[in-house]
């Protein structure tokens, strides 16, 4: 058996310094990777938002074309001015119904939110009883 003595053991302080340097390097690399990932996500979200915005603009144009088409269809049976008036009335009724439904939903949510806030205020007050 031929035993060769290995290199002398490094001092503990030197080993700890190398470990600390390696951990710091790993943390820096992790930070850079996280920044790159976050930038990539931000670019993707910005591109998606731009596409959604373009779709919304096209949707507004499409609504106008739908209304114009409805006017032309109704104009088959009525004069053009009467067809436009009928479509305007129907559109106004639809708009009013949507506004009514939206307001009702907001009020319902607001009532639920107010009840929750009141409950949390009661709970907070129970934590700090006042001495009378």
Buried (B, 14 or more C-beta within 10 A) or exposed (E): EEEEEEEEEEEEEEEEEEEEEEEEEEEEEEEEEEEEEEEEEEEEEEEEEEEEEEEEEEEEEEEEEEBEEBBEEBBEEEEEEEBBBBBEEEBEEEEEEEEEEEEEEEEEEEEEEEEEEEEEEEEEEEEEEEEE
